[in-house]
């Protein structure tokens, strides 16, 4: 990474590293490792993951004083999920700055969800080592917490039935489902959405909601019930 490239990325991250090698290590995937263990981003990712959990937990407790531990746990789970962290990494265009080995480069490593999420957490760890918890917390608020909470703060404490359905399938090696909007009705300001859930060529469920997200969540609940019933019969 050239000095110019590093400066551009630091401007995007909103943090200037006193030790520039920390930033480079945070972006180095193990496929690029040269020399001894510890020259890639795995240790920084481990640390960053713990800092992420601490900062997000504290932020939720202070932002939502009326939430019980159940809602706080659901909110924490969504904010630190691979999908949430991956989206934060994409907003920062971390894929364009990853240092990858030839194999990962050829197989599209710069777009892989897990690699991007790991790199984001490694940067959190690197900022923590470079400047402490306050700097890491500031980075997390700007790049992850604020963008998410601005759009769906209250929704964080609700059950995520789509994730529960996907986890059930993944645990059994059954792939993923597809959500299809079957119909939209009503005036623009008061629409009703009808969504179907499909898996392996089978329509599992259909449900309605006042938004696409609401309909998908409701359909996911029914789809999981269908799958569990089918498994019991089998």
Secondary structure as UniProt FT lines:
FT   HELIX           3..13
FT   HELIX           20..26
FT   HELIX           30..32
FT   TURN            37..38
FT   HELIX           42..63
FT   TURN            65..66
FT   HELIX           69..79
FT   HELIX           82..91
FT   TURN            92..93
FT   HELIX           94..97
FT   HELIX           102..106
FT   TURN            107..108
FT   HELIX           109..111
FT   HELIX           113..131
FT   HELIX           133..140
FT   HELIX           141..145
FT   HELIX           146..152
FT   HELIX           154..157
FT   HELIX           161..171
FT   TURN            172..173
FT   STRAND          178..185
FT   HELIX           188..190
FT   STRAND          192..199
FT   TURN            200..201
FT   STRAND          202..209
FT   HELIX           212..233
//
